[in-house]
Protein backbone atom coordinates (compact mmCIF):
# COMPACT_ATOMS: atom_id res chain seq x y z
CA UNK A 1 0.00 0.00 0.00
CA UNK A 2 1.36 3.45 -0.90
CA UNK A 3 2.04 6.19 1.67
CA UNK A 4 -0.74 8.35 0.22
CA UNK A 5 -3.28 5.54 0.61
CA UNK A 6 -2.18 4.93 4.20
CA UNK A 7 -2.61 8.62 5.04
CA UNK A 8 -6.11 8.63 3.49
CA UNK A 9 -7.06 5.56 5.52
CA UNK A 10 -5.84 7.19 8.72
CA UNK A 11 -7.60 10.46 7.93
CA UNK A 12 -10.98 8.90 7.03
CA UNK A 13 -13.38 8.10 9.83
CA UNK A 14 -16.98 6.85 9.56
CA UNK A 15 -19.42 9.80 9.63
CA UNK A 16 -21.61 8.15 12.27
CA UNK A 17 -18.87 8.24 14.90
CA UNK A 18 -19.25 10.91 17.61
CA UNK A 19 -16.92 13.93 17.57
CA UNK A 20 -14.78 12.66 20.46
CA UNK A 21 -13.95 9.55 18.39
CA UNK A 22 -13.56 11.18 14.96
CA UNK A 23 -10.14 12.71 14.50
CA UNK A 24 -8.27 10.07 16.50
CA UNK A 25 -5.98 11.16 19.29
CA UNK A 26 -6.69 14.87 18.89
CA UNK A 27 -10.10 14.58 20.62
CA UNK A 28 -9.17 11.76 22.98
CA UNK A 29 -7.97 13.96 25.91
CA UNK A 30 -11.19 16.00 25.72
CA UNK A 31 -13.33 12.87 25.89
CA UNK A 32 -11.30 11.34 28.71
CA UNK A 33 -11.50 14.50 30.82
CA UNK A 34 -15.24 14.91 30.23
CA UNK A 35 -15.95 11.28 31.18
CA UNK A 36 -13.71 11.58 34.25
CA UNK A 37 -15.55 14.72 35.43
CA UNK A 38 -18.90 12.99 34.89
CA UNK A 39 -17.81 10.01 36.99
CA UNK A 40 -16.49 12.25 39.76
CA UNK A 41 -19.65 14.38 39.89
CA UNK A 42 -22.12 11.47 39.89
CA UNK A 43 -20.14 9.06 42.08
CA UNK A 44 -19.04 11.75 44.52
CA UNK A 45 -22.40 13.46 44.99
CA UNK A 46 -24.16 10.46 46.55
CA UNK A 47 -21.79 10.01 49.52
CA UNK A 48 -21.47 13.78 49.90
CA UNK A 49 -25.28 14.10 50.34
CA UNK A 50 -25.52 11.74 53.34
CA UNK A 51 -24.29 13.96 56.14
CA UNK A 52 -25.05 17.50 54.99
CA UNK A 53 -26.56 19.75 57.66
CA UNK A 54 -29.16 21.10 57.14
CA UNK A 55 -30.37 18.33 54.82
CA UNK A 56 -31.10 19.04 51.16
CA UNK A 57 -33.19 17.27 48.53
CA UNK A 58 -32.23 13.69 47.78
CA UNK A 59 -30.64 12.97 44.44
CA UNK A 60 -33.11 11.79 41.82
CA UNK A 61 -33.10 11.25 38.07
CA UNK A 62 -33.25 14.98 37.35
CA UNK A 63 -30.27 15.58 39.62
CA UNK A 64 -28.27 12.86 37.86
CA UNK A 65 -29.21 14.40 34.50
CA UNK A 66 -27.90 17.76 35.70
CA UNK A 67 -24.72 16.14 37.01
CA UNK A 68 -24.16 14.65 33.54
CA UNK A 69 -25.19 17.73 31.57
CA UNK A 70 -22.19 19.80 32.65
CA UNK A 71 -19.57 17.18 31.68
CA UNK A 72 -21.41 16.61 28.39
CA UNK A 73 -20.83 20.26 27.51
CA UNK A 74 -17.10 19.76 28.10
CA UNK A 75 -16.87 17.84 24.82
CA UNK A 76 -17.18 21.22 23.08
CA UNK A 77 -14.81 23.18 25.33
CA UNK A 78 -12.08 23.46 22.68
CA UNK A 79 -14.42 24.70 19.96
CA UNK A 80 -16.74 26.89 22.05
CA UNK A 81 -14.98 27.62 25.36
CA UNK A 82 -17.06 30.73 26.13
CA UNK A 83 -20.39 29.01 25.51
CA UNK A 84 -19.31 25.93 27.47
CA UNK A 85 -18.32 27.87 30.60
CA UNK A 86 -21.62 29.79 30.48
CA UNK A 87 -23.58 26.58 29.96
CA UNK A 88 -21.90 24.70 32.82
CA UNK A 89 -22.47 27.70 35.07
CA UNK A 90 -26.18 27.70 34.22
CA UNK A 91 -26.44 23.95 34.87
CA UNK A 92 -24.70 24.43 38.22
CA UNK A 93 -27.14 27.16 39.29
CA UNK A 94 -30.13 25.04 38.27
CA UNK A 95 -28.75 22.14 40.32
CA UNK A 96 -28.19 24.29 43.41
CA UNK A 97 -31.47 26.16 42.96
CA UNK A 98 -33.35 22.84 42.96
CA UNK A 99 -31.99 22.20 46.43
CA UNK A 100 -29.76 19.26 45.62
CA UNK A 101 -26.78 18.61 47.91
CA UNK A 102 -23.38 20.17 47.56
CA UNK A 103 -20.43 18.06 46.44
CA UNK A 104 -18.19 17.72 43.40
CA UNK A 105 -20.87 19.38 41.25
CA UNK A 106 -18.50 22.35 40.86
CA UNK A 107 -15.92 20.21 39.01
CA UNK A 108 -17.46 20.62 35.56
CA UNK A 109 -17.70 24.39 35.90
CA UNK A 110 -14.13 24.59 37.21
CA UNK A 111 -12.77 22.66 34.23
CA UNK A 112 -14.78 24.80 31.80
CA UNK A 113 -13.61 28.01 33.50
CA UNK A 114 -9.94 27.06 33.36
CA UNK A 115 -10.29 25.96 29.73
CA UNK A 116 -11.94 29.24 28.74
CA UNK A 117 -9.24 31.31 30.44
CA UNK A 118 -6.46 29.31 28.77
CA UNK A 119 -8.09 29.72 25.34
CA UNK A 120 -8.42 33.47 25.57
CA UNK A 121 -12.11 33.73 26.52
CA UNK A 122 -11.34 35.48 29.78
CA UNK A 123 -14.31 37.86 29.63
CA UNK A 124 -16.81 35.03 29.21
CA UNK A 125 -15.07 33.03 31.94
CA UNK A 126 -15.06 35.89 34.46
CA UNK A 127 -18.65 36.86 33.67
CA UNK A 128 -19.72 33.24 34.16
CA UNK A 129 -17.83 33.00 37.44
CA UNK A 130 -19.41 36.24 38.64
CA UNK A 131 -22.81 35.01 37.56
CA UNK A 132 -22.40 31.73 39.46
CA UNK A 133 -21.22 33.53 42.59
CA UNK A 134 -24.04 36.09 42.42
CA UNK A 135 -26.62 33.39 41.71
CA UNK A 136 -25.45 31.38 44.69
CA UNK A 137 -25.67 34.51 46.85
CA UNK A 138 -29.24 35.17 45.71
CA UNK A 139 -30.11 31.56 46.49
CA UNK A 140 -28.68 32.01 50.00
CA UNK A 141 -30.86 35.08 50.51
CA UNK A 142 -33.95 33.41 49.06
CA UNK A 143 -33.86 30.33 51.30
CA UNK A 144 -34.29 32.12 54.67
CA UNK A 145 -37.07 34.21 53.18
CA UNK A 146 -38.98 31.06 52.34
CA UNK A 147 -39.09 31.63 48.65
CA UNK A 148 -37.36 28.32 47.82
CA UNK A 149 -39.15 25.14 48.90
CA UNK A 150 -37.34 22.17 50.27
CA UNK A 151 -33.74 22.61 51.18
CA UNK A 152 -32.22 24.65 53.92
CA UNK A 153 -29.00 26.63 53.87
CA UNK A 154 -25.78 26.07 55.73
CA UNK A 155 -25.29 29.67 56.86
CA UNK A 156 -23.11 32.53 55.82
CA UNK A 157 -19.95 30.57 56.55
CA UNK A 158 -20.89 28.40 53.58
CA UNK A 159 -21.22 31.49 51.40
CA UNK A 160 -17.78 32.60 52.51
CA UNK A 161 -16.44 29.16 51.59
CA UNK A 162 -17.97 29.41 48.12
CA UNK A 163 -16.43 32.86 47.70
CA UNK A 164 -13.03 31.54 48.74
CA UNK A 165 -13.33 28.64 46.30
CA UNK A 166 -14.28 31.05 43.50
CA UNK A 167 -11.25 33.25 44.21
CA UNK A 168 -8.99 30.19 44.42
CA UNK A 169 -10.33 28.94 41.07
CA UNK A 170 -9.76 32.32 39.45
CA UNK A 171 -6.21 32.56 40.81
CA UNK A 172 -5.34 29.03 39.70
CA UNK A 173 -6.71 29.67 36.19
CA UNK A 174 -4.77 32.92 35.83
CA UNK A 175 -1.58 31.28 37.07
CA UNK A 176 -2.01 28.49 34.54
CA UNK A 177 -2.66 31.04 31.81
CA UNK A 178 0.48 32.96 32.76
CA UNK A 179 2.50 29.74 32.75
CA UNK A 180 1.15 28.71 29.36
CA UNK A 181 1.91 32.14 27.93
CA UNK A 182 5.47 31.96 29.22
CA UNK A 183 5.90 28.50 27.71
CA UNK A 184 4.48 29.74 24.41
CA UNK A 185 6.77 32.77 24.50
CA UNK A 186 9.81 30.56 25.12
CA UNK A 187 8.80 28.26 22.27
CA UNK A 188 8.30 31.24 19.98
CA UNK A 189 11.69 32.62 20.99
CA UNK A 190 13.34 29.26 20.31
CA UNK A 191 11.60 29.05 16.95
CA UNK A 192 12.69 32.60 16.11
CA UNK A 193 16.29 31.80 17.06
CA UNK A 194 16.20 28.63 14.99
CA UNK A 195 14.76 30.57 12.05
CA UNK A 196 17.45 33.23 12.47
CA UNK A 197 20.17 30.58 12.51
CA UNK A 198 18.66 29.00 9.40
CA UNK A 199 18.52 32.39 7.66
CA UNK A 200 22.12 33.13 8.62
CA UNK A 201 23.20 29.73 7.32
CA UNK A 202 21.36 30.27 4.04
CA UNK A 203 22.97 33.70 3.73
CA UNK A 204 26.40 32.25 4.44
CA UNK A 205 25.91 29.55 1.82
CA UNK A 206 24.61 32.11 -0.67
CA UNK A 207 27.74 34.25 -0.14
CA UNK A 208 29.98 31.22 -0.46
CA UNK A 209 28.32 30.00 -3.65
CA UNK A 210 28.32 33.50 -5.10
CA UNK A 211 32.05 33.94 -4.51
CA UNK A 212 32.89 30.50 -5.89
CA UNK A 213 30.70 30.71 -8.96
CA UNK A 214 31.34 34.36 -9.78
CA UNK A 215 35.11 33.85 -9.79
CA UNK A 216 35.05 30.56 -11.68
CA UNK A 217 32.45 31.57 -14.23
CA UNK A 218 34.22 34.88 -14.90
CA UNK A 219 37.45 32.98 -15.53
CA UNK A 220 35.65 30.44 -17.73
CA UNK A 221 33.94 33.26 -19.64
CA UNK A 222 37.21 34.99 -20.43
CA UNK A 223 39.02 31.82 -21.40
CA UNK A 224 36.11 30.70 -23.58
CA UNK A 225 36.31 34.03 -25.43
CA UNK A 226 40.04 33.55 -25.95
CA UNK A 227 39.51 30.01 -27.19
CA UNK A 228 36.88 31.13 -29.69
CA UNK A 229 39.17 33.82 -31.08
CA UNK A 230 42.23 31.58 -31.40
CA UNK A 231 40.72 28.20 -32.27
CA UNK A 232 41.29 28.68 -36.03
CA UNK A 233 44.59 30.59 -36.13
CA UNK A 234 46.34 29.43 -32.94
CA UNK A 235 44.91 26.07 -31.89
CA UNK A 236 47.64 25.46 -29.30
CA UNK A 237 46.74 28.62 -27.38
CA UNK A 238 43.06 27.74 -27.73
CA UNK A 239 43.88 24.32 -26.26
CA UNK A 240 45.57 26.00 -23.30
CA UNK A 241 42.48 28.17 -22.73
CA UNK A 242 40.26 25.09 -22.82
CA UNK A 243 42.57 23.35 -20.34
CA UNK A 244 42.19 26.33 -18.03
CA UNK A 245 38.41 26.14 -18.39
CA UNK A 246 38.45 22.45 -17.49
CA UNK A 247 40.61 23.03 -14.40
CA UNK A 248 38.52 26.01 -13.24
CA UNK A 249 35.23 24.15 -13.67
CA UNK A 250 36.58 21.12 -11.80
CA UNK A 251 37.77 23.28 -8.93
CA UNK A 252 34.42 25.11 -8.80
CA UNK A 253 32.49 21.84 -8.74
CA UNK A 254 34.61 20.56 -5.86
CA UNK A 255 34.04 23.70 -3.78
CA UNK A 256 30.31 23.74 -4.56
CA UNK A 257 30.02 20.12 -3.41
CA UNK A 258 31.81 21.01 -0.18
CA UNK A 259 29.44 23.92 0.49
CA UNK A 260 26.33 21.91 -0.34
CA UNK A 261 27.56 19.11 1.92
CA UNK A 262 26.49 21.24 4.89
CA UNK A 263 22.88 20.66 3.86
CA UNK A 264 23.14 16.99 4.74
CA UNK A 265 21.75 15.52 7.93
CA UNK A 266 23.61 15.37 11.25
CA UNK A 267 24.97 11.92 10.42
CA UNK A 268 26.39 12.93 7.06
CA UNK A 269 30.04 12.45 6.26
CA UNK A 270 32.25 15.41 7.14
CA UNK A 271 33.98 17.38 4.37
CA UNK A 272 37.03 15.54 3.06
CA UNK A 273 39.22 18.65 3.01
CA UNK A 274 39.47 21.67 5.30
CA UNK A 275 37.91 25.00 4.43
CA UNK A 276 40.12 27.06 2.09
CA UNK A 277 42.24 29.79 3.63
CA UNK A 278 45.06 32.22 2.90
CA UNK A 279 47.32 29.38 1.80
CA UNK A 280 45.40 29.39 -1.49
CA UNK A 281 46.35 32.96 -2.41
CA UNK A 282 49.09 31.77 -4.83
CA UNK A 283 46.49 29.62 -6.58
CA UNK A 284 44.20 32.64 -6.93
CA UNK A 285 47.10 34.65 -8.39
CA UNK A 286 47.78 31.89 -10.92
CA UNK A 287 44.14 31.72 -11.96
CA UNK A 288 44.04 35.51 -12.37
CA UNK A 289 47.22 35.35 -14.45
CA UNK A 290 45.61 32.81 -16.75
CA UNK A 291 42.78 35.33 -17.23
CA UNK A 292 45.31 38.03 -18.17
CA UNK A 293 45.58 39.78 -14.79
CA UNK A 294 48.98 39.93 -13.11
CA UNK A 295 48.55 39.85 -9.32
CA UNK A 296 51.32 40.94 -6.95
CA UNK A 297 50.91 39.56 -3.42
CA UNK A 298 52.76 41.51 -0.72
CA UNK A 299 52.97 41.04 3.03
CA UNK A 300 53.62 43.63 5.75
CA UNK A 301 54.57 42.47 9.22
CA UNK A 302 54.98 38.96 10.53
CA UNK A 303 52.36 36.49 9.32
CA UNK A 304 50.67 34.36 11.95
CA UNK A 305 47.95 31.73 12.20
CA UNK A 306 44.35 32.86 11.79
CA UNK A 307 41.08 31.15 12.74
CA UNK A 308 39.49 29.16 9.91
CA UNK A 309 36.58 31.59 9.63
CA UNK A 310 38.85 34.61 9.27
CA UNK A 311 41.08 32.81 6.78
CA UNK A 312 38.10 31.83 4.62
CA UNK A 313 36.68 35.36 4.78
CA UNK A 314 40.03 36.89 3.77
CA UNK A 315 40.39 34.49 0.85
CA UNK A 316 36.84 35.12 -0.39
CA UNK A 317 37.26 38.89 -0.12
CA UNK A 318 40.45 38.73 -2.21
CA UNK A 319 38.78 36.34 -4.65
CA UNK A 320 35.75 38.58 -5.13
CA UNK A 321 37.89 41.71 -5.44
CA UNK A 322 40.08 40.11 -8.13
CA UNK A 323 36.96 38.86 -9.92
CA UNK A 324 35.66 42.43 -9.99
CA UNK A 325 38.96 43.63 -11.43
CA UNK A 326 38.80 41.00 -14.17
CA UNK A 327 35.18 41.79 -15.01
CA UNK A 328 34.92 45.56 -14.54
CA UNK A 329 38.40 47.04 -14.98
CA UNK A 330 40.70 47.65 -17.95
CA UNK A 331 43.73 47.12 -15.71
CA UNK A 332 45.96 44.14 -16.41
CA UNK A 333 47.55 44.14 -12.98
CA UNK A 334 46.41 44.30 -9.34
CA UNK A 335 48.03 44.26 -5.92
CA UNK A 336 47.05 42.23 -2.85
CA UNK A 337 48.46 43.35 0.52
CA UNK A 338 48.26 41.36 3.76
CA UNK A 339 49.09 43.74 6.58
CA UNK A 340 49.89 42.01 9.89
CA UNK A 341 51.03 45.20 11.67
CA UNK A 342 48.05 45.26 14.02
CA UNK A 343 48.41 42.71 16.84
CA UNK A 344 44.63 42.20 16.98
CA UNK A 345 43.70 41.91 13.34
CA UNK A 346 44.64 41.44 9.71
CA UNK A 347 44.20 44.10 7.04
CA UNK A 348 43.50 42.79 3.55
CA UNK A 349 43.85 45.34 0.75
CA UNK A 350 43.22 44.74 -2.94
CA UNK A 351 44.14 47.64 -5.23
CA UNK A 352 43.01 48.04 -8.83
CA UNK A 353 44.99 50.82 -10.60
CA UNK A 354 42.22 51.28 -13.16
CA UNK A 355 40.83 52.64 -15.34
CA UNK A 356 37.33 51.21 -15.25
CA UNK A 357 36.39 49.01 -18.17
CA UNK A 358 33.32 49.10 -20.34
CA UNK A 359 30.34 47.51 -18.52
CA UNK A 360 29.03 44.29 -19.99
CA UNK A 361 25.40 44.17 -21.18
CA UNK A 362 24.62 41.39 -18.70
CA UNK A 363 25.76 43.42 -15.69
CA UNK A 364 22.86 44.59 -13.44
CA UNK A 365 22.39 48.38 -13.46
CA UNK A 366 22.60 48.73 -9.68
CA UNK A 367 25.60 46.45 -9.25
CA UNK A 368 25.73 42.85 -8.11
CA UNK A 369 26.05 41.19 -4.71
CA UNK A 370 29.85 41.15 -4.55
CA UNK A 371 30.49 44.24 -2.40
CA UNK A 372 27.55 43.60 -0.01
CA UNK A 373 28.71 40.00 0.35
CA UNK A 374 32.27 41.04 1.21
CA UNK A 375 30.98 43.57 3.73
CA UNK A 376 28.71 40.95 5.31
CA UNK A 377 31.64 38.54 5.66
CA UNK A 378 33.75 41.14 7.46
CA UNK A 379 30.90 42.33 9.67
CA UNK A 380 29.96 38.77 10.68
CA UNK A 381 33.44 38.35 12.19
CA UNK A 382 33.40 41.74 13.92
CA UNK A 383 35.54 43.42 11.28
CA UNK A 384 35.05 46.25 8.79
CA UNK A 385 35.28 46.70 5.03
CA UNK A 386 35.64 49.81 2.92
CA UNK A 387 35.49 49.88 -0.88
CA UNK A 388 35.52 52.75 -3.33
CA UNK A 389 37.41 54.68 -6.02
CA UNK A 390 41.09 55.30 -5.43
CA UNK A 391 43.48 57.33 -7.63
CA UNK A 392 41.67 56.53 -10.85
CA UNK A 393 41.14 52.92 -9.91
CA UNK A 394 39.38 51.01 -7.13
CA UNK A 395 40.43 49.74 -3.71
CA UNK A 396 38.93 47.21 -1.32
CA UNK A 397 40.24 47.21 2.25
CA UNK A 398 39.02 44.89 4.99
CA UNK A 399 40.06 44.55 8.62
CA UNK A 400 39.45 41.15 10.22
CA UNK A 401 40.02 40.37 13.93
CA UNK A 402 42.44 37.48 14.44
CA UNK A 403 43.49 38.03 18.07
CA UNK A 404 43.88 34.77 20.00
CA UNK A 405 44.33 32.71 16.86
CA UNK A 406 47.49 31.14 18.24
CA UNK A 407 45.71 29.86 21.33
CA UNK A 408 42.88 28.45 19.21
CA UNK A 409 45.32 26.66 16.95
CA UNK A 410 47.10 25.08 19.94
CA UNK A 411 43.78 23.99 21.40
CA UNK A 412 42.76 22.45 18.12
CA UNK A 413 46.03 20.59 17.96
N, C-alpha and C positions, 0 to 999 in steps of 0.2 A: 504494500500500500504506500502511495506517495505521501510526502510530508504535507502537501496541501489538503489531501483527503483526510489525513489524520486530524489536522486543525479544524476542518469543517465538522468532523464527527464530534470533536470535543466542544465546539461552539454550539452545535445544535442541541436543543433540549425540547422534549415534547411540550406542546402548548398548554396541555391540561395541568402541568405541574404547577404548584403554588410558587409565588415569587421567592420564598426563602429557599426553594430547591433549585429553581432555574438560576443559571449563572454560576453554579458550582460553589467553590470555596469563598467567593466574594460575599455571598449572603449568609454563609454558614455561621459566622460569629453573631450576626444579628438575631438569627433564629435561636441559637443556643442561649443567648442572654435573655431573650423574651420568654422562652420556655422556663428557664431557671427562675426568673422573677415570678412567673405564674405559679410555679410550684411553691416558692417561698411564701407568697401571699396567701394561697389557699391553705397549705399545710400548716403555716404558722398562725393563722388567724383563729383556728379552732382551739388550740391550747391556750392562746392568749385571752380568749373570751371567758374562760372558766372562773377566774378569780378577780374580775374587774369590779371595783367598788366606786360608785354605785353601779348596779348591774345595767347592762344595755340589752337591746334586742338580740335574740338568738339568731345565729346564722341560718339562713334558709336558701332556697334556690336563687332568689333574686340577689342575695348577698354574694353567693358564689359567682353568679353571672357578672356582677360588678367587679369582683376580685379578678376575674379573667379578662374583663374588657380593657382594663389598663394595659396589661402585658400584651394583649392583641394589637393595640395601637403601636407598640414598640417595634413591630415589624416594619413600620414606615418611618422610623425615626431618622434614617439617613436621607430619605427623599424629602420628607416634610417635617423637619425638626420643630418648627414653630407651631404647626398645627397639632403635632403629637403632644407637646408639652401642655398646650391648652386643653386638649382632649383628656389627657390623664388627670389634669387638675380638676376638670369638671366631673369626671367619674369619681374622683376622691371626695369631692364635696357632696355628691349625691349619696355616696356610701355613708359618710359621717352624718349627713342630714337625716338619713333614714334611721339613725340611732343604732347602727351596728357597732360592734366593739372595736376598740383600737387594737393595733397590732402592726404587722409588717405591710399594711395596706399602703403605706407611704413609699414603698420601695419602687413601684412603677413610676410614680411621679418624680422621685429622686433621679432615677436613671434617665428619664426623658428630659429633666431640667439640665443635668450635666451634659447630655448629648447636644441639647440646643445651644448651650453656652459654648461648647467646643466647636460647633459648626457655624458660629457667627451670628446666631439668632438670639443675641443677648437681650434685646428689648422684649421679645415675646417671652423669653424665659423669666425675666424679672417681673413682667406684668402678670404672668401666670402664678409665680410665687407669691406676689402681693395679693392676687385675687384669692388664692387658697388660704393665706393667712387671714385676710379680712373676712372671708366666708366663714372660717372656723371661729373667728371672734364673734361674728353675728350669731352663729349657732349657740355659742356660749351664753350670749345675752338673751337669746330667745327661749332657752330651756327653763331658766328660773321664772320667766314671765308666764310660763305655761302655754306658750304658743306652739311647742313641739310635743306631740304625744309620745309616750313610751319611755324613752331613755332619760336617765338623769345625767348630771355633769359632775366631773371630778373636782371642780373648784378652780380658782384662779391660778393655783400652782400648776395645774395641767396646761393652762393657757401660756404660762411662762415657759413651760417645757417645750411646747410647740414652737414658740417664738425662738427659743434657743436652738432647736433643731433646724428651723428655717435659716437662721443666721449661719449655723455650722454648714448646712448644705450649700449656701451661697458662697461662703468662704472657700470650701473645698472645690467647688466648680471653678471659681476664679483662679485658684492656685493651679488647678489642672490646666486651665486655659493658658495661663502664663507659662507653665512648663512646656506645653505643646508649642507655643509660639517661639520659645527659646530654642527648642529642638528644631523646629522648622527653619528658624533663622540660621542656626549652625549648619543645617543641611544645605541651605541656599548659599551660605558663604563657602562651604566646601565645594559645591557645584560651580560657583563663580571662580574659585581659585583653580579648579580643574580645567574649566573652560579657558581661563587666562593662560594656564600652562600649555594647553593645546594650541591656543592661538599663537603664543610665543614660539612653540615648536614649529608650527606651520610657517611662521614668518622666517624663522632661522633656516628652514629647509628651502623656502623660496629664495632667500638671499644666496644660499649656497648653490642652488641649481642655476640661478641667474648668473653668478660669477663664473661658474664652470662652463655653462653653455655659451655665454656671451663671448668669453675669451676664445674658446675652441671654434665656435662657428665663425667668428671674425677671421681667425687664422685660416680656416678652411675656405672661407669666401675669397680671401686674397689669393691664396695659392691656387684655387680653382680658376680665378681670372688669369693668373700667370700661365697656368697650364693650357688654357684655351688659346692664349695669344701665341704660345711657343710650340704648340703640338705639331704644326706643319713644318716650321722652319728650323726649330731647335728641339727635336724630340728628347734629347738627353736631359735638357733643363726642364722640359715638361714632365719627364719621368721623375725627376727629383722633387718637383712640386707635388706630384701625385703621391710620392712616398711620404712627404710631409703631411699631406692630408690624411693618409692612412694612419700615421703615428698619432696625429692630433685627435682623430676620431676614436682611436682605440683608448687613448688616455682619458678622453672625456667620458666614454662609456664606463670605464673602470671607476671613475670618481662618482658618476651618477649612480652606479650600482651601490657604492659605499654609502652615499647619502640616503638612497631609498631603503637601504637595509635597516635604517632606524624605524621604519614603519612596521617591521615584523613584530611578532608577539614577544612576551618576556622571555620565552624559552628559545628564541631564535639564536642562531650562531653569531658570535661577535664578529666585527669586521676583521678581515685577515691582515690588514696593515694599519698602522697608526694614522691619525689625522695628519694631513700635510702641514708643514711648518716652514720656517725661514730657510731650512736646508734645501728647499726646492727653488730658491731664487736663481741660482745658475741655470736651472732648467727653463725657468721663465725667460731669462735673458736669451737663451738659445732659441726658444720658440719665437720670440720677438725678432731676433736676427733673421730667422728664416722667412719672416713676413716683411723684411726690409727695414726693420727698426733696430739700430744699434743702441744697446742699453749698457750704460756704465754704472756698475754697482760700487758704491763707496761706503766706508764705515768710519765713524768718528767715535772715539772712546773704546773701551774694552768691552767686547761682546760677552754676554753671559746667558745662562739658561733662562728661558721664558716658559710660563705655563702653556699647556697645549692650546687653550682657548686664545690667548694673546698671540701665539705664533700663527695659528690659523687665520686670525683676523688680520694680522700684518701681511701675510701672504696674499689673502684675498684683496686687500686694499691695493697692494702693488699690482696684482693681476688686473683688477678692474681699471686702475689708472693707466696702465700700459695699453689695455684694450681700447680705452678712450683715445689715447694718442694715435694708435694705429687707425682707428675708424674716423676720427674727427680732426686730425692735425695733418699739415703738410710736412711736418718735421720728420727727418729720417734718423733722429737720435733723441735719446732721453736719458735722464740721470735718476738713479735711485740712491737715496742716502739713508743709512741706518745710524742714527745718532744715539749713542749710549751714554752721553755726558750726564744725564740726570740719573741719580742713584735710585729713583723710584719709578722710572718709566722709560719707555723707548719711543723716540720720535722717528717716524717713517715719512720721508719726503720724496715725492716723485715730481720731477720738473720736466715740463715740455717747453722747449724754447720757441715753439711756434714756427710760422704763423698758422692760424686756423685753416683747415681745409674746407673744400666745398661740401656742404651737407648732402648726404645721400637722399634720394627720394623716399626711401623706406623709413627714414628717421622720423620719430614722432615730433610734432611741432613744439611741444613743451618740454622736450628732453625725456630720457628714459628713466630707469630705476637705479642706475649705477651710483650716482652721488648720494641719493637718499639711503641706498643700501650700505654704502661705506660708512656714512654717518651713523646709521643704526648699529653697525658692528662696533664702532668705537664707543658709542654711548652705552651699549649693553655691558661693556667691560669697565665702565667708569671713566672712559677717556674722552677725548675731543677730536674733532676733525674740522679742518678749514680747507676750502677749495675755491679757487677763483683765478681771474687773469693775473699774469705776472710778467712784466717786461716784454710784452708782445706775445707771450705764450700762455701757459696755464700751469698752475702748481697745486698739488694736493699734499697736505701736511696733516698727519695724524699723530696724536700722543696717546700711548697705551700704557696703563700701569702694569709694571712687572715686578714690583717690590715683593720680596719673600719668595721669589721663584726658586732660589737655591734650596731653601728649606723644603719646599714642596717636592723638588726633584729628589732630595735625599730620602724623604718619607716614601715616595713612590718606589725608590730602589729598595 
